[in-house]
Amino acid sequence: MHIDYNEKRAIYFPQGDLMSSYYFDRVTEVLRDLSVEDISNINDAIEIYQCKLIYENNIEYFSDILPALPSKSIDKLFSTACQMAVNTLKNQRLLKIFNEIEIQYIEQFWNFVFFLNFWNIILEEDMQNFLKNHPNQIPKLIENKEVSNKYNKVLSEAMETNFKISAECIIRVFAIDINEKIFIPKSLTNTKIDHIMLNYLSGKLPEVNIKFVEALFNWPACTKYNPSPEVRITAKKVNQSLANEFFSDRYGGIRFGSKVCFCAEQKPCKKYQYQNNILHYFFGQQWLQEYFDYATILNNFIYVFDFLDKGRLISCSSHRRNTPTLLKITEPHYHNRYTTTFEARFDIDLKLGEIVGYQKILRDQGVRLESAIEWFFNNYINEEFNITGFSISLPTEETSLLDKCKAIGPEVERVLKAYFLYAKNHSINTDYFPFIVIKDFTEIPSLFKKKYLIEDTEFDKPANILLSDQSQLAYSPSHPGEERNFFSLINKLDLTEKDFHKTAYPFIDYLKDNNFIQFDESGILRPTQQAVLLAVIWMRGSANLGDFPSDVIESLMSKKIIKSTDRFFSPDEAEYLSYLFNNAKFSNSLALRNKYNHGSGSITDFSDPEMQFDYYMMLIALICILLKINDELSRFTHKGGLDSEYLIDWPLEEE
């Protein structure tokens, strides 16, 4: 039983931590007034160790506060504390010593005895007895390589017995928090760890944590432990069972989403309505039914269905900066895992509704959406841009869902191989196709040497001040509750410097001096083009180089705030496509290309709803790739695009 918390005791926190200076007064008191005779127990010795760490890491401060205190007296005090601790470890059982530790010093105790090489003092029998009473200390003990080696057998047996503690420790370190480090006992083989995991998975809520189970079946590449197929399959089943149990209340939580409606009486192509956390999209059937030539069908995915956003980026891709800070802190951070943001999840659902509804409308008119895609690659590119070598063959209407899923993945790859060769050589020799393997979508080059603007090494400082919800400028006392970052505040409201706390004035000065904001004649704060460019990169992950003035771009590039890339896909787009098509990069990939083309499971394992979802996800990606190829070829060759003389006077959106 530990001794109660002693709030007066000093605890070391590294520089940069908000608590780093909290115990300065206590350190001054201890180092100035404590004598070697005052060190009477293990807690006193630990505090001396903590004070020494605080003193040595903040020497500039203490050289003024304790100028007359020689370093030798501090060393003597610390030497006495170490000797006292070593004698205690030699003469008392580890269990008794540990039970006398004040609660606030549990972690600091281990750091101290690690420093003292306690494994040279404590016998295996003593450690075995300790672990029977305190198995929750296993994760801390295996942080030290020497301890893991010395007590190899004892720790291994304790970990097998206490499978919940062991399983969650291993999963957390290897699959979630990769900044931690542990040394698994050598006698704890992969097979024994599998046994630990299976015992853990046999439990029920709340003994089993759904976060750890999910990480286990989406296990990243790891040399320390590789779960067996049995463990992964069991984890997958348990995860589904726990999810059903956890979310059993169908009325619980916060409901949000999108709804797609195709309206026969509506003339405008689209309109929006937000009700009860549901964004309703209404599409007018009149336009969609009257004009269904192939070019118009594909243009509808640009102008009506917004498959590419305003920056001509795939709208389904996630942008990590869009996640609020509170959510970033509370959600688990899985290693090598693709994170789908709320915005991306929302957009994926919307795109699925759009393509399913539009395909039905086209089918009623006797038109195949896939035929429009084939026309683009097999005819239009050659006729409009005089480029040969592109080809595609998509499944027919009569093809089964399984065969559709099996067929579309290789066709996407065929298109990308052709574009890879054209961007590289300005010609397509299909003899090279067998030698091109596309696993990383960032490898595909662009026709432009500078296509996208993305973050560089110095991006964070100005961007965080402007756009983070944790910036000191993100809150205005005169407009509480308005917006969630400084850029949005000054973009939508007429604010002056006085609308912010005085403590935030240095940040305003920084932004003004570096041309991210300006004051108008009335002293109103306004963002500059530099700030707008940073905001676009923050929200979309990248910006098109042609959308901003060259002097603005050059100024930011010279300061290493942004840089350019010559890739066909933006970094966020490339990550989304990797997540969708293969498992080369992410542990939780959908890997739809591999799923249907590498014999992943029996054909009876695939349900119709699952295959329909997978096919439409790949079809959406193929259409987005088509639109991006068309956009880049049009801008590079100055051909293609809409011809104004053929434009029809038809309302796009409802006023």
N, C-alpha and C positions, 0 to 999 in steps of 0.2 A: 504494500500500500504506500503510494507516494506521499511525501509531505506536501502540504498545501502550497499554493502559488505564492511566491514572495515577490511582490511588485517592485520592491526597492532594488533587487539584484540587477546588475548591468548585463545586457545582452548585446553582442556584436552584430551589427548590420553593415553590409558593404556600402561604400560610397555610392550615392545615386539613389539609395533607398530612402524613403521619406522618414524612416525611423533612425537613420544613421547617426544623427546628433542628439537623439533623445536622452541618452545616458551619459552625456559629457560631464554633467555635474557629479553624478555618482562615481565616475571614473576618477575625477579630480579628488573626491573625498577618499576613495579607497587608496589610491596611490600616495596621497599625501599623509594620511593619518593611520593607515593600517600597518601593523608591524608583523614580523614573522611569527610572533607568539600568538597572534590573533587568528591564525589559520588552524581551526580546530576540527573541521570536517570536510567531506568531499565537496559539499556545495560551496564552501569558502574557496577551495582550490579551483573549482570551475570558474568562479567569478574572477579570480585573479587572472586566469587564462583569457577570459572575455575582456577584461580591462586592458590587458596587454595588447590584444588584437585591435581594440578601439584606439588605444594610444598610438600604436605603430602605423595605423592607416590614416591617422589624422594628426600627424606630428607637428604640422605648422600651427594648428590651433593650440595644442598643449604646450608647445615651446614658449608661448606667451603666458599661458595660465600657470604653468608649473616650471618657471625658468630655473629655479634653484634645485629641482629634483634631478639628481644624476641618474644616468641610464643604468649604472651599476646597482643602485638600490632597487630599481624595477626588476632587473635580472635576478637579484638575490631573492626578492619576494616571489618571483615566478619559480625559481629553482626550489625554494622551500615548498611551494604549492605542489610541484611535480613530485618531489620526494615523498611528501605526505600522501599523495594519491597512490604512488607505487607501493608504499608500505601498506596502505589500506587494501589494495588489490591482492597483496601477498598474504595478508593475515585474515581476511574475511572472505566469505562466499560472495560470488558475484551477485547472487539473488538478493542477499541482505543489503549489499551496497546500493544496488539499483532501487530497492524499495525505499531507501532513505533519500533518494534524489528529489529535490523540489520540482514540482510539475513543470515549471517553465524551463527547466534545465535538462529535460530528457534527451533532446537532440544534441545539445551542447556537451552532455556527458559522453556520448559516443565519439564526438569529434575530439574531445580531450583525451580519452583513453586510446583512440586510434593514434593520436600524436605520441602517446607514451608507449606504443608498440605492446599493448596489453596482451596480445596473443602469445608473447613470450612468458607470461606470468600465469594466466588462467588455464587450468587443466581441462581436458575434454569432458571429463565427468562433471566438472563444475558447470561447463557450458550446457551440457545436456540437461542438467537439472534446471538451469535458468530458462531454457527454451520451453520446457514443459509448463512453466508458470507464465512465461511472457512470449508466446509464439508471435505476437504482433510486432516483435522487434526483429523478426527475420529480414524484412526488406532493408532495414538500416544496417544490419550486420553484413549482408552480401554486397553492400556498396564498396566494401574494402576487399581488395584482392587477397591480401595476406590472411585475413580472417577466413575468407572462403576456402583458401587452400589448407589452412591449419585445422579447421573444424569441418573438413569436407564431408566426412561420413555423418557426423552429428547433424549438420545443417541439412544434408540431403534427406535424412530420415525425418527431420522435423518438417521439412517442406512437403514431403509425401503425406504426412499425417495431417497437416494443416493446409489442406488443398485450397480453401477459399483465399486465405492470405497469400499463398504462393502463386496461385493462378492470376489473381488480380495484380500482383506485383509484376509478374513476367509480362502480362498483357500491357500494363500501363507503360512499362519502360520500352518494350520493343515495338509496340504498335501505336501508342498514343503520345506520351511525353518523351520524345527522343533525346531531350536534353539531360535526362537522368541516365545513370549508368549503374549496372549491377554486374556481379561476377557469379554466375551460376556454379554451384559446386560440381567438380569434375565427375563425381560418381552419379550425378543426376542426369541420366542420359535422355535423349530425345523421346525414347519410348516411355520412360518414367514420367516425363513432363506431360506426354499425351495422356497418361493415366490420371495425372493430377487434373488436367483440363476436363476429362470426361466425368470425373467425380464432381467437379465444380458445376458442370452443365446439368447434372442430375438434380440440382436443387431447384427451389421455387422462389418467386418473389417473396420478401425482399432480399433473401440470401444471395440471389443471383442478380448481378447488375447488368441491365440490358445494354449499357454502353460497352462493357467489356465483351459481352457475347457478340455484339455486332462487329467489334474490332477483330475478334477471333476468326469469324468466317470470312472477313475481308482482310486477311492477314497480308501485310506487306512483305516484300523480299527481305529476308533476314537470315544471316549466317548463324546466329546464336541458337535459334529454335525454329523449326519448320513443322507446323501442325500436320498430323497425318490426315488423309482423306476422311477417315472416320470422325476425327475431331471437327473438321470443317463442316461436314455434312450435318453432324449433330448440332453444331453451333447454329447453322442456318435454320434448322427446324425449331430449335429452342428460341431463337430470336423471333421467329414468326409467332410462336406460341405466346411469348412474353409480350410482344407488341399487341396481340389481340386482347390479352388480359389487361394490359396497361391502359389501352384505349377502348375498353369495353363499353364505356358510357358514350353512346353515339351523340349525346347532346352536350358533352363536355368540351372544354377548350374553346378556342376562338375560331370561328368559321370565316374563311375568306376564299376567294377564287374568282373565276371568270366564267361567263356563260355566252355561248355563241348562238345567235338566232339569224336565220335567213328569212327575210320578210318579202312576201309577194307584192304587197302594196307600196313598199318604200322605194322611192326613186333615187335618192342619194345613195352612192355606193356604200357608205358606212356612217354610222353614228354611234355614240357611246352614252351610257347611263350608269351611274354608280349608285347602288342601293344595298344597304345591309352588308357591307363589306364584300359585295359581289359586283364586279365590273361587267356590265352587259354590253356585248358588241352586237349591233344589228347591221346586217349586210343586205343591201337591196338586191333582190333576185332579178329585177327587170334588166339591169345592166349585165349581170352574169349570164342570163339566159339569152339575151339578144346578140351579144358579141362573144363568139367562142372560136375564132380563128386562133391558131397556135401562138402567134405573137401576142395577141391580147391576153390569152390565158396566162402566159408567163409574165407579162407586164402587170397583171392583177396581183401577182405575188409580191411585186415591188410596191405598187401604189395603193392597193386596196388592203392586202393582208399583211403588209409590213414585215416580210420575212427577213429583210435587212433593215437595220435602223437608220437614223438620219446620217450616221457616219459610214454607211454602207458596210456595216459589220453584222455578222450573224446574231440576230436578236436573242437566240436561245442560250448563248454563252454566258457564263457567270463572270461577274467582276467583283473581286474580293473586297475592294474598297467600299462597296455599297452596303456591306453588313455593318449595322450599328455596333459600337464598341461593347455595349453591355452584352449583346448576343455573342460577340467574339469571345468574351471572357467566360460566359456560362456554357457555351456549347463545347462538346469534346473535340479535341484537336488530333484526329487520327493521322498517323504517319502515311505518307504516299496516298492520300485519299483525295478524290475530287469532291469539292464542296459545291453543291448546287444552291445558289442563293435563292431567297424568296422570290425576287424579281424574275430570275431565270425559270424557276419552277412554274411560276404564274404564266410566263410567256410560252413555255413548252405546252402546257395544258391548252392555252389559247390556240396555238398553231395546230395542235391535234384536232381541235374542234373545227377550225377553219378548213383544213385540208379534207377532213372526212365529209363535211357538208358540201364543199365545192366539188369534190369528186362525184358526189351523188347528183348534183345539178348537171355536171358535164355528162355523166352516164345517161341521164334522162334525155339528153340531146344527142345521144349516140356518139359521144366523143370520149376518148381515153386520155386522161391526164398524162399517162406514160408516153402516149404518141407525141404529145407536144414536146416532151423532153427529148425523145428520139429525133424529132425534126430539128431541134436546136443543134444537137451534136453531129447528126448525120448529114444535114443539109445547110442550115443557116450559117454556121461558122465558115464553111467553104464558100458559100455564095456571097456573104457580106464582107468577110475579112480576107478571103482568098487564102485560107489556111486548110491544108489537108492533113489527115492523120487522126482526127478525132472520130470516134465511133462509139456506139452504145447499143445494146439490145436488152430491153426490159421485158419482164414476164407479161404474158397476155392475160386477158380477163379470165380465161378459163383455167389458168394455172392455179394450183392449190396454194394456200397461204404458206405452207412450209416451203414449197419450191420458190415462191416469190421471195421469201426471206433468204433462201440460199442463193438466189440469182442476183439480187440487187447489190450485195456487198462487193463482189468482184467487178461489177460494172462501175461502181464508184471509184474503185482502185484503177480501172482502165482509163477513166477520164483524167484522174490526177496524174497518172504516168504520162499521158499525152501532154498535159499542161506543163509538167516538170520539164519535159524535153523541149517544148516550144519556148518556155521562158529562158531556158539555158542556151539553146542553139538557134532559136528563131526558125526552127523546122522540126518536124516530127518523123523520126525513123522508127517504125514499130518493131524493128529487129532488136532494139534495145530494151523493149518491155520486160523480157524475162530476167534482165539483170538489175532491174529497179525494184527495190523493196521499200515501201512507204510504211514505216511504223511511227515515225515522228513527223507530225504534220508541219513542224517548223522548218523541215528540210526543203519544202517546196519553195522555189525562188519566185520573186516577182519580176515583171518586165521593167519595173522602176527600181533604180538604185536606191532611192529613198522613197518608201511608200508610207510607212506608219511612223508616227512619233510616239515614243513610249518613255517610261520613267528611266532616269539615269541615277547616278550615285547620290546626287545632291537634291533629289526631288522631294524627299520627305519634309525638310524644314519648312519651306514656303507652303507646300501643299497641306501639311498638317495645320498650320496656322490658319490658312484660308478655309479648309474643307473638313477638318476633323470635328466630330461632335464633342471632343474632349479639349478643344482649343479654348484658351482663356477668352477668345473673341467670339466663341460660339453662343454666348449668352449676353443679352442686353437688358440691364435692369429696367429700362424704360419700355421694353417690349417683351416681357416674359412670356414664354410659351410659343414665341414666333420662330418658325424654321428650326433647323438643327445645326447650321454652321454659319460662319461669318460671311462666306460668299453669297449664300442665299439671302441673308439679312440685308446686305447692302445692295443686292440686286433687285430686291422687291420693295424695300422700305427706304424712306429718306432719312438716313441716320447721319449724325455727326459724331465727332470724337467724344463729345460729352455724353453720348448715349451708352458709353462703356465705362467699366471701372477704371480708375486711374492706374491700377496695377497692370492693365492691358495696354497702356499707351506705348510702351517700348515695342510691342508687337506691331502696333499700327505704324510706328515710325519705321520699323524694319520693312514692312510691306510698301510704304510710300517711297523710301529711299531706293528700293530695288524695283520700283515701277510695277508693282502688282495692284496698287490702288492709287486713286487720285482724288483730289478735292475739287468740286466745282466752285463757282463764284460764291455760292451760299454756304460753303463748307460741308456740303453733302458728300459722303463717301461713295465712290463708284469704282467697280472693278475695271482694270485695263484689259487689253487683249491678251496680255501675258497671263493674267489671272483666269481668263476664260479658257485659254488653252490648257492650263493645269487642271481646271475643273472638268473639261472634257476627258482628259486622260484619266483622271480620278474616277469618273463615273462610268466610262466605257472601256477602260483599260488601254486605250490608244486613241490617236487622232490621225486623220488623213492629212498628210503634209500640204496638199493643195488647198486646204480649207482655211489656212491662216497666212498672214503676211510674212514674207521671207525675213524681214528685219526682226520681227518678234521671235521667230523660230531660231534665227542665228544667235540672238542675244541669250536665249535660254540654253541653247546647246553649248555656247562658249563657257557657260558657268556649270556645265555638266548636270543641269537640272533635268533636261530631256535629251534623248538621242533618237536617231532614226534607225529603221530596220528595212532590209531589202527582201523581206519574206512575203509570200502571197497571203498568208493568213496572219492576223494579229496574234500575239501570244495567248490571249484568252480564247480566241477562236480555235487555235491549234490544240489547246488543252481540252476544250469541249469535244472536238472531233476525236481526239485520242481516247477520251472517256467513252465516247459512243461506240467506236469501232473496234478497238483492241485493248488488251490489258498490259501493254508494254510499259506504261507509265504509272497507272493508278491501281491501287489494290481493290477498289470497289467499282471498277469499270463495268459498264453494260457489256462491252466487248461483243457487239452484235455480229460483226464480221466473223469473229472466231467462233461464236456460239453456234452458228449455222453451217460453217464450212469446215470445222475441225471435229465433227462428230461428237459434239458435247452432249452426251446423253441419248436416250432412246427417243425415237420420234413420238412415242406416246406420252413423253414428258411435257411436250409443248401443247398448251391449250390454245384454242382459237383466239380468245381475247389477248393472250400474251403475244401470239404471232402477229395479230393485227396491230397491236401497239408497236412491236419491233419493226414491222414493215413500214409503218407510217413514220416512225422516227428516222429510219434510214432514207425514206423518200423525201422527208422535209430537209434533211442534210444535203441530199443530192440536189434539190432545187436551190438551196442556198449557195452551194458550190457553183451551180450553173449561173446564177445571178451574179456572183462575184467574178466569174470568168468573163461574162459578157461585159460587166462594168470595166474591168481592167483592159480588155481588148478594145473596147470603145474609146477609152481615154488615151490608150497608147497609139492607136491607129487613126483616131479622129473619124471613125466610121461607126455605123450602127446608131442605136439610140432612137428616140421618138422623132418623127418628122412632123413638124408643126402643121403642115398642110393636111395631114390626115387626122388631126386631133378632132374629137367629137365634143360638142358643147353639152357636157353632162356633169351634173354636180357630183363632186367627189365626196364631200362631207356635208352633213346637214348644218345649216347656219345656226 
